[in-house]
Amino acid sequence: MNTIVTVQDAVTAFADFMEPTNAELDAIEQEMPVILADVDLLDAHIVTLDRTPTEVDDRRIRRARRRALAARVALLNRTAGESLPGGAA
């Protein structure tokens, strides 16, 4: 008679290593405004995929693009200030 062996130990053996670390979660939290702005920009583009963009669509895309760029600049300014020695920005 053959016994049935579970593979739970093999599957869950690396579960602790598969989770993001606190530093990775903090980095994601810092980048969240950029991520959300990029999602808004993608949404604005997706709306216009199956039709000719109207003037309102163009405005929405321009606003979303500006918000995405502003979020990226804010993130870069925030991280540049943290990485310079002596607190110089």
Order of alpha helices (4+ residues) and beta strands (2+ residues): alpha-alpha-alpha-alpha
